[in-house]
Amino acid sequence: MSREKLAVFVLIALCATLLAAGCTTSTGTGSATPTATKAVTTPTPTAAPAGTNTTTAIPASKQAVLHTTKGDITIALYDDMPVTTGNFEKLVRQGFYSNVTFHRVIDKFMIQGGDPTGTGSGNPGFTIKDEFPTARQNRNDRGTIAMANAGPNTGSSQFFINLVNNNYLDTKHPVFGRVVKGMDVVDAIGKVPVVDTVYNRPVTPVVITSAEML
């Protein structure tokens, strides 16, 4: 074989090798966390006993009902949280929560809803300041409802209901009410299968079909 033919043969073999390497598909999973928008969320759960709701003596003159595909949840709204409860009441009366899902469900921790996009990043276009009670403790006890957020003063429409006592959240997530009827529904939602442990979205969506003030 002449030197010229040998050189051509070597060049063709080298090109074929490089092409094959360039077409190899990686099997790595990469980052599963979206970076375009910071999601409204709650911290990673820590082990906690189920506990009981110790907030039953807090005055709550208004109630709201979430009608869900798992049943009804009745929530008493605290009188000493006028900004937060007022925001929630306004959204309920506007029909904002109709056909919105519980998009994040973690058993033995909490169920989170209130995002119209179902992604954890949606909101009604505004935020409210964090509101904490001055005459009592802010307690994320089992059965309480609190504001979900992406940091200080970023609360909006998203909320979560505590399945257990999550008192390590007390300094960051304002509690503005408690479940007075339908805690069995909340517990049932907490047990639904989820797609994965990253986004914790239910396999079968749990939908708030409508909400109303009583």
VEXKE-773980 format. One record per residue (C-alpha): chain; x, y, z; residue number from 1. Coordinates in Angstrom, 3 decimals. Each point is the difference from the previous one (the first is absolute). Last residue first. Layout:
<nodes>
{'A'; {X; Y; Z}; NUM};
...
</nodes>
This chain:
<nodes>
{'A'; {-68.983; 30.353; 55.179}; 214};
{'A'; {2.617; 1.164; -2.504}; 213};
{'A'; {0.341; -2.084; -3.141}; 212};
{'A'; {2.463; -2.139; -1.909}; 211};
{'A'; {-0.358; -1.991; -3.213}; 210};
{'A'; {1.221; -3.147; -1.751}; 209};
{'A'; {3.147; -0.076; 2.109}; 208};
{'A'; {1.672; -2.790; -1.952}; 207};
{'A'; {2.094; -2.997; 1.039}; 206};
{'A'; {1.844; -0.992; -3.169}; 205};
{'A'; {0.595; -3.743; -0.527}; 204};
{'A'; {3.723; -0.749; 0.187}; 203};
{'A'; {0.276; 2.639; 2.723}; 202};
{'A'; {2.898; 2.440; -0.370}; 201};
{'A'; {2.883; -0.469; 2.441}; 200};
{'A'; {2.307; 2.265; -2.057}; 199};
{'A'; {3.250; -1.785; 0.795}; 198};
{'A'; {-1.252; -3.138; 1.755}; 197};
{'A'; {-1.764; -1.358; -3.080}; 196};
{'A'; {-3.406; -0.429; -1.642}; 195};
{'A'; {-1.961; -0.020; 3.253}; 194};
{'A'; {-2.363; -2.617; 1.423}; 193};
{'A'; {-2.792; 1.408; 2.222}; 192};
{'A'; {0.517; -0.231; 3.770}; 191};
{'A'; {0.052; 3.723; 0.820}; 190};
{'A'; {-3.284; 0.425; -1.844}; 189};
{'A'; {-1.562; -2.535; 2.359}; 188};
{'A'; {1.362; 1.885; 3.016}; 187};
{'A'; {-1.553; 3.243; -1.257}; 186};
{'A'; {-3.314; -1.784; -0.579}; 185};
{'A'; {0.101; -1.417; 3.534}; 184};
{'A'; {0.647; 3.550; 1.179}; 183};
{'A'; {-3.378; 0.834; -1.528}; 182};
{'A'; {-1.396; 2.382; 2.596}; 181};
{'A'; {1.633; 2.631; 2.197}; 180};
{'A'; {3.210; 0.397; -2.015}; 179};
{'A'; {2.024; 2.886; 1.388}; 178};
{'A'; {0.786; 3.570; -0.963}; 177};
{'A'; {2.553; 2.688; -0.782}; 176};
{'A'; {3.380; -1.600; 0.682}; 175};
{'A'; {2.874; 2.168; -1.229}; 174};
{'A'; {2.906; -2.013; -1.459}; 173};
{'A'; {3.558; 1.036; 0.849}; 172};
{'A'; {0.416; 0.078; 3.784}; 171};
{'A'; {-2.412; -2.872; 0.675}; 170};
{'A'; {1.480; -2.433; -2.540}; 169};
{'A'; {1.956; -1.957; 2.638}; 168};
{'A'; {-3.423; -0.540; 1.547}; 167};
{'A'; {-1.050; -2.587; -2.550}; 166};
{'A'; {-2.580; -1.855; 2.118}; 165};
{'A'; {-1.466; -2.545; -2.393}; 164};
{'A'; {-2.173; 0.053; -3.137}; 163};
{'A'; {0.420; 3.765; -0.343}; 162};
{'A'; {-2.197; 1.704; -2.591}; 161};
{'A'; {1.802; 2.024; -2.648}; 160};
{'A'; {-0.627; 3.292; -1.744}; 159};
{'A'; {0.604; 1.661; -3.347}; 158};
{'A'; {-1.844; 3.193; -0.907}; 157};
{'A'; {2.616; 2.654; 0.763}; 156};
{'A'; {2.815; -0.161; 2.523}; 155};
{'A'; {3.299; 1.518; -1.109}; 154};
{'A'; {0.735; 2.119; 3.087}; 153};
{'A'; {3.028; -2.038; 1.103}; 152};
{'A'; {0.933; -2.940; -2.234}; 151};
{'A'; {-1.567; -2.157; -2.712}; 150};
{'A'; {-3.330; -0.291; 1.785}; 149};
{'A'; {-2.699; -2.311; 1.319}; 148};
{'A'; {-2.436; 1.650; 2.390}; 147};
{'A'; {-1.411; -2.130; 2.792}; 146};
{'A'; {-3.002; -2.217; 0.747}; 145};
{'A'; {-0.149; -1.854; 3.313}; 144};
{'A'; {-1.047; -3.629; 0.360}; 143};
{'A'; {3.128; -1.207; 1.776}; 142};
{'A'; {1.791; 2.928; 1.589}; 141};
{'A'; {1.877; 2.714; -1.880}; 140};
{'A'; {-0.071; 2.373; 2.980}; 139};
{'A'; {0.348; 3.787; -0.017}; 138};
{'A'; {0.119; 0.789; 3.697}; 137};
{'A'; {-2.372; 2.468; 1.592}; 136};
{'A'; {-0.616; 3.733; 0.515}; 135};
{'A'; {2.080; 1.283; -2.925}; 134};
{'A'; {-1.251; -2.227; -2.812}; 133};
{'A'; {2.179; -0.242; -3.120}; 132};
{'A'; {-0.749; 1.553; -3.378}; 131};
{'A'; {2.419; -0.458; -2.885}; 130};
{'A'; {-0.584; 2.651; -2.620}; 129};
{'A'; {-2.278; -0.700; -2.938}; 128};
{'A'; {0.773; -0.911; -3.594}; 127};
{'A'; {-1.585; 0.834; -3.345}; 126};
{'A'; {-0.690; -1.464; -3.429}; 125};
{'A'; {-2.466; -2.741; 0.902}; 124};
{'A'; {2.777; -2.555; 0.590}; 123};
{'A'; {1.748; -2.883; -1.744}; 122};
{'A'; {3.413; -1.520; 0.711}; 121};
{'A'; {-0.939; -3.284; 1.711}; 120};
{'A'; {-0.813; -1.595; -3.347}; 119};
{'A'; {-3.773; -0.434; 0.239}; 118};
{'A'; {-0.523; 3.121; -2.110}; 117};
{'A'; {-2.803; 1.417; 2.166}; 116};
{'A'; {2.108; -0.534; 3.148}; 115};
{'A'; {-2.149; -0.242; 3.147}; 114};
{'A'; {1.137; -3.353; 1.312}; 113};
{'A'; {2.391; -1.714; 2.405}; 112};
{'A'; {-0.545; -3.147; 2.097}; 111};
{'A'; {2.203; -0.469; 3.069}; 110};
{'A'; {2.560; -2.148; 1.847}; 109};
{'A'; {-0.829; -3.610; 0.911}; 108};
{'A'; {-0.753; -0.710; -3.671}; 107};
{'A'; {1.324; 2.605; -2.412}; 106};
{'A'; {-2.400; 1.483; -2.548}; 105};
{'A'; {0.860; 2.797; -2.419}; 104};
{'A'; {-2.419; 1.082; -2.755}; 103};
{'A'; {-3.194; 0.113; 2.036}; 102};
{'A'; {-1.921; 1.095; -3.037}; 101};
{'A'; {-1.891; 3.114; -1.142}; 100};
{'A'; {-3.364; -0.555; -1.681}; 99};
{'A'; {-1.594; 2.884; 1.947}; 98};
{'A'; {2.565; 1.693; 2.251}; 97};
{'A'; {-0.349; 3.443; -1.557}; 96};
{'A'; {-3.778; 0.060; 0.332}; 95};
{'A'; {0.104; 3.697; 0.864}; 94};
{'A'; {-1.562; -0.694; 3.406}; 93};
{'A'; {2.750; -2.510; 0.818}; 92};
{'A'; {2.725; 2.393; -1.140}; 91};
{'A'; {-1.411; 2.778; 2.172}; 90};
{'A'; {-0.314; -2.321; 2.997}; 89};
{'A'; {3.633; -1.088; -0.329}; 88};
{'A'; {1.218; 3.598; -0.188}; 87};
{'A'; {-2.145; 1.026; 2.951}; 86};
{'A'; {1.283; -2.991; 1.965}; 85};
{'A'; {3.564; 1.133; -0.625}; 84};
{'A'; {-0.486; 3.710; 0.625}; 83};
{'A'; {-2.461; -0.414; 2.875}; 82};
{'A'; {1.999; -2.612; 1.983}; 81};
{'A'; {-1.455; 0.584; 3.497}; 80};
{'A'; {-3.450; -1.279; -1.015}; 79};
{'A'; {1.280; -3.443; -0.942}; 78};
{'A'; {-1.753; -1.790; -2.870}; 77};
{'A'; {-1.878; -3.242; 0.755}; 76};
{'A'; {0.450; -2.532; -2.814}; 75};
{'A'; {-2.509; -2.563; -1.249}; 74};
{'A'; {1.371; -2.707; -2.307}; 73};
{'A'; {-2.458; -1.809; -2.275}; 72};
{'A'; {0.620; -3.307; -1.789}; 71};
{'A'; {2.655; -1.758; -2.083}; 70};
{'A'; {-0.771; 1.818; -3.274}; 69};
{'A'; {0.122; 3.199; 2.004}; 68};
{'A'; {-2.498; 2.551; 1.323}; 67};
{'A'; {2.043; 2.429; 2.088}; 66};
{'A'; {-2.213; 1.622; 2.618}; 65};
{'A'; {0.705; 3.335; 1.655}; 64};
{'A'; {-0.768; 1.153; 3.519}; 63};
{'A'; {-0.106; 3.356; 1.737}; 62};
{'A'; {-0.134; 0.869; 3.711}; 61};
{'A'; {3.290; -1.589; 1.014}; 60};
{'A'; {1.154; 0.754; 3.538}; 59};
{'A'; {3.002; -2.167; 1.004}; 58};
{'A'; {-1.104; -2.617; 2.546}; 57};
{'A'; {0.432; -2.940; -2.406}; 56};
{'A'; {3.708; 0.710; -0.501}; 55};
{'A'; {1.473; -3.074; 1.685}; 54};
{'A'; {-0.600; -2.256; -3.023}; 53};
{'A'; {1.332; -3.432; 0.856}; 52};
{'A'; {3.247; -1.840; -0.557}; 51};
{'A'; {0.882; -2.108; -3.031}; 50};
{'A'; {3.520; -0.411; 1.303}; 49};
{'A'; {2.748; 1.620; -2.042}; 48};
{'A'; {2.758; -1.129; -2.347}; 47};
{'A'; {1.200; 2.861; -2.130}; 46};
{'A'; {-1.618; 1.226; -3.185}; 45};
{'A'; {2.030; 1.909; -2.586}; 44};
{'A'; {-0.979; 3.651; 0.074}; 43};
{'A'; {-3.258; 1.332; -1.459}; 42};
{'A'; {-0.567; 1.140; -3.550}; 41};
{'A'; {-0.576; 2.852; -2.380}; 40};
{'A'; {2.106; -0.806; -3.012}; 39};
{'A'; {2.742; 2.284; -1.233}; 38};
{'A'; {-0.470; 0.438; -3.707}; 37};
{'A'; {2.398; -0.732; -2.840}; 36};
{'A'; {2.081; -2.516; 1.937}; 35};
{'A'; {-2.088; -3.148; -0.274}; 34};
{'A'; {1.336; -2.804; 2.217}; 33};
{'A'; {0.488; -3.398; -1.573}; 32};
{'A'; {3.677; 0.611; -0.635}; 31};
{'A'; {1.728; -2.663; -2.041}; 30};
{'A'; {-1.396; -3.520; -0.329}; 29};
{'A'; {3.126; -1.560; -1.437}; 28};
{'A'; {-0.388; -2.502; -2.843}; 27};
{'A'; {2.073; 2.016; -2.454}; 26};
{'A'; {-0.595; -0.710; -3.663}; 25};
{'A'; {3.008; -0.806; -2.210}; 24};
{'A'; {-0.205; 1.874; -3.308}; 23};
{'A'; {3.248; 1.918; 0.469}; 22};
{'A'; {1.945; -3.152; 0.793}; 21};
{'A'; {-1.257; -1.709; -3.150}; 20};
{'A'; {0.975; 3.006; -2.100}; 19};
{'A'; {3.478; 0.105; 1.525}; 18};
{'A'; {0.609; -3.693; -0.776}; 17};
{'A'; {-1.270; 0.336; -3.567}; 16};
{'A'; {2.246; 3.001; -0.564}; 15};
{'A'; {3.058; -1.937; 1.246}; 14};
{'A'; {-0.768; -2.979; -2.268}; 13};
{'A'; {-0.352; 2.278; -3.032}; 12};
{'A'; {3.308; 1.745; 0.795}; 11};
{'A'; {1.825; -3.330; 0.430}; 10};
{'A'; {-1.296; -1.237; -3.372}; 9};
{'A'; {0.966; 3.240; -1.746}; 8};
{'A'; {3.519; -0.177; 1.443}; 7};
{'A'; {0.389; -3.636; -1.075}; 6};
{'A'; {-1.151; 0.860; -3.539}; 5};
{'A'; {2.615; 2.775; -0.257}; 4};
{'A'; {2.767; -2.187; 1.493}; 3};
{'A'; {-0.654; -2.656; -2.630}; 2};
{'A'; {-1.405; -3.406; 0.963}; 1};
</nodes>
